[in-house]
Amino acid sequence: SIIGSIAAVGIALGVIVIGSVSELRTDVRTEIQSFRTEVRAEMQSFRAEVRADIHAVEARLSAVEQRQAKTEGLLEGLRDAITARSAQDPPARETPA
């Protein structure tokens, strides 16, 4: 009878341990799935922010390129005007003293 009681207690403890391990596995799996979902959402948010930042930089770069092209055009026009003006100026005459 003592051996039967020890066996019954052993079996009961085994069932409790197995049940606890099974419940622990379920909890861990649930936590992992929750974590994965959270990480995916954060990564998507991060990607969206990076894309927005890249588009903003592209827009600013485009504006700088346009201003640079305008400045280059103005400088070329100024150079052409100076060249044309110096070609049209008559040579300086000496005035009698």
KAJO-V713791 format. One record per residue. N is the residue number from 1. PSI is psi in whole degrees, 0 to 359 (999 if undefined). D_FIRST is the distance of its C-alpha to the first C-alpha in whole Angstrom. Layout:
n=N psi=PSI d_first=D_FIRST
n=N psi=PSI d_first=D_FIRST
This chain:
n=1 psi=324 d_first=0
n=2 psi=321 d_first=4
n=3 psi=321 d_first=5
n=4 psi=320 d_first=5
n=5 psi=318 d_first=6
n=6 psi=319 d_first=9
n=7 psi=319 d_first=10
n=8 psi=317 d_first=10
n=9 psi=319 d_first=12
n=10 psi=316 d_first=14
n=11 psi=317 d_first=15
n=12 psi=315 d_first=16
n=13 psi=320 d_first=18
n=14 psi=316 d_first=20
n=15 psi=318 d_first=21
n=16 psi=315 d_first=22
n=17 psi=314 d_first=24
n=18 psi=317 d_first=25
n=19 psi=319 d_first=27
n=20 psi=318 d_first=28
n=21 psi=318 d_first=30
n=22 psi=316 d_first=31
n=23 psi=321 d_first=33
n=24 psi=317 d_first=34
n=25 psi=316 d_first=36
n=26 psi=316 d_first=37
n=27 psi=318 d_first=39
n=28 psi=316 d_first=40
n=29 psi=318 d_first=42
n=30 psi=317 d_first=43
n=31 psi=319 d_first=44
n=32 psi=316 d_first=46
n=33 psi=319 d_first=48
n=34 psi=316 d_first=49
n=35 psi=316 d_first=50
n=36 psi=316 d_first=52
n=37 psi=317 d_first=54
n=38 psi=317 d_first=55
n=39 psi=318 d_first=56
n=40 psi=317 d_first=58
n=41 psi=318 d_first=60
n=42 psi=321 d_first=61
n=43 psi=319 d_first=62
n=44 psi=320 d_first=64
n=45 psi=317 d_first=66
n=46 psi=316 d_first=66
n=47 psi=318 d_first=68
n=48 psi=319 d_first=70
n=49 psi=317 d_first=71
n=50 psi=316 d_first=72
n=51 psi=318 d_first=74
n=52 psi=318 d_first=76
n=53 psi=319 d_first=77
n=54 psi=317 d_first=78
n=55 psi=322 d_first=80
n=56 psi=318 d_first=82
n=57 psi=319 d_first=83
n=58 psi=318 d_first=84
n=59 psi=317 d_first=86
n=60 psi=319 d_first=88
n=61 psi=319 d_first=88
n=62 psi=318 d_first=90
n=63 psi=319 d_first=92
n=64 psi=318 d_first=93
n=65 psi=318 d_first=94
n=66 psi=317 d_first=97
n=67 psi=322 d_first=98
n=68 psi=317 d_first=99
n=69 psi=319 d_first=100
n=70 psi=317 d_first=103
n=71 psi=318 d_first=103
n=72 psi=319 d_first=104
n=73 psi=318 d_first=107
n=74 psi=318 d_first=108
n=75 psi=320 d_first=109
n=76 psi=318 d_first=110
n=77 psi=320 d_first=113
n=78 psi=316 d_first=114
n=79 psi=315 d_first=114
n=80 psi=320 d_first=116
n=81 psi=319 d_first=118
n=82 psi=319 d_first=119
n=83 psi=316 d_first=120
n=84 psi=322 d_first=122
n=85 psi=318 d_first=124
n=86 psi=331 d_first=125
n=87 psi=333 d_first=126
n=88 psi=341 d_first=129
n=89 psi=130 d_first=130
n=90 psi=156 d_first=134
n=91 psi=149 d_first=134
n=92 psi=135 d_first=135
n=93 psi=146 d_first=139
n=94 psi=136 d_first=141
n=95 psi=139 d_first=143
n=96 psi=144 d_first=146
n=97 psi=999 d_first=147
